[in-house]
C-alpha cells in the first residue's frame, strides 16, 4: 500500500508564515521545516546520499540565510528548497569524486544495526533491496525525476525547475523511467 | 536502434499518458489497472518513509542561524518580526546599519579633512622654502607666526651680501660679489672688490684688482689685470690680455686679444685683436683707436693698423 504522505501543506497560511519567518519567528521556521523537510529527507535517502540528514540541515541553514530574497507561494518555496538540497548533493558528489572517502556513512551503519520489530525490519529491508535493484537500472536523470515525483511530491513543472530542464524533457524522462521499471518487473529480474 | 535513435520498446511511449497514469496512481486511483507500477510505488514509499529524524537538531541550527543574522542586522531582526506573535523589538537600528551610519560620517569627515590637510602641508612646505608668491608668503608667514613657526615673510629679499647669488657653477674665490648671476668657471676673482651687477661671465680668469661694474656677458676673458676702470663692459667674448685699459661702455667684443692702453669707448667689436677700442677685424692696433664703428678701418687717429 502506498504510504500516504502526511499533509503538511501550509496553503493559505503560507504568506503569513513566510513573513513571520523572515522576521525571525522561530515558530514559523518550525512550520516551514515540517512542510518540506520530510519529503526532502526521503528523496535524498532514495538517491543514495551518504548522510541525508546533514544535507537537510545544511539546506535549511541556507534557506534561513537567503530567505529575505525569496518571493513566491508555497509550491515555489518547496521547489526552491529542493533545488538547494539537490545542488548540495551534486556539489558533495563532485567533491567526493575528487577526494574519495572510505568511511562508512551513517546510513549504512543504521542499516546494519537492529531496529525494533524484526518482521517489519525484514519486510522493509526486502522492499528496499527490490526498489534499489529496480532503480539501479534507470539512468541518473530518470531516477532523479521519478524520485522527485513520487517521494518529493513535486509536479512536472516544479521538477523541471529543480533539475534545470524543460517540462517536455522531464515528462519524457518520467515516461522512459516508468517504461524501464515495467520492463524490469515483467522480465522477472525483480520480484516485487 | 531505429534510425531515430529511439529504443524499439520505447517507440509507443506517450509521455502525456504516462504522466496521467502516474498522477492517478499517486492520487490513489486506478491501482488495479497498473498492478506492477502500483506495487513499485508502494514499496518505494515503504522503503523510504517521510520522516525527519534530526528535526530537533535542524531546528536548533535554524534558530541559531536566524539569531546570528539578527545580530548582524539582517532583515530577520527588523521590527516586522511581530507579524504573527509579538517578539522583543530592537530599540536601536540593527548593528550593520549602525556601522554603516558611523562609517558614512567618518567617510564624509575624511573627504573634507584630507584636502585641507593637503593644502596646509603644501603651503607649509612652500612657505618654509620661501617659494610662495609674495602676498601668499607674507600671509603664510604671518599665520605660521601665530604658532611660533618662523617662516620667511617675503619682505627680506636681497638684504644679505651673498643672497641672490644664483646659478654659479665652479665659482671659486668670489669674495664680495653682490648680485653676481650666472658666472661659470669664474676663477681667481680676488680682491675684485667692487664687482657689481656682474652677469653672465664665462671662463673669466685672472681678473684681479679690477673694478668692473655692470660687466655683462664676458666669455673667456683672461688676463684682465689692473684694468681698473672697466665700466659697462658687456658681451666680451675671448677677451684676452686687457691690461691697464680703461674701456668704458665696451659692448659685444668677441675675440678681442691684446688690448693695451686703449682708451676708447667703442662698442660691438668682433675679432678685434690688439686694439684699445671697439673696432671690428682690427688686429694689431695699439693705442689710439677711438672709433665706434662696426667695421673699423682706421678711423680716428689710429696708428699701426695692420689689417683694416
Interface residues (C-beta under 8 A of the other chain):
Chain A: X1 X2 X3 X4 X5 X6 X16 X17 X19 X20 X21 X22 X23 X24 X25 X26 X27 X28 X29 X30 X33 X34 X37 X38 X39 X41 X42 X43 X45 X46 X53 X56 X57 X60 X61 X64 X65 X67 X68 X123 X124 X127 X128 X130 X131 X132 X134 X149 X150 X151 X153 X156 X168 X171 X172 X174 X175 X176 X178 X179 X181 X182 X183 X185 X186 X192
Chain B: X9 X10 X13 X14 X15 X16 X17 X18 X19 X21 X22 X25 X26 X28 X36 X37 X38 X39 X40 X41 X42 X43 X44 X45 X46 X47 X48 X49 X50 X51 X52 X53 X54 X55 X57 X58 X59 X61 X62 X63 X65 X66 X67 X69 X70 X74 X75 X76 X77 X78 X80 X81 X82 X83 X84 X85 X87
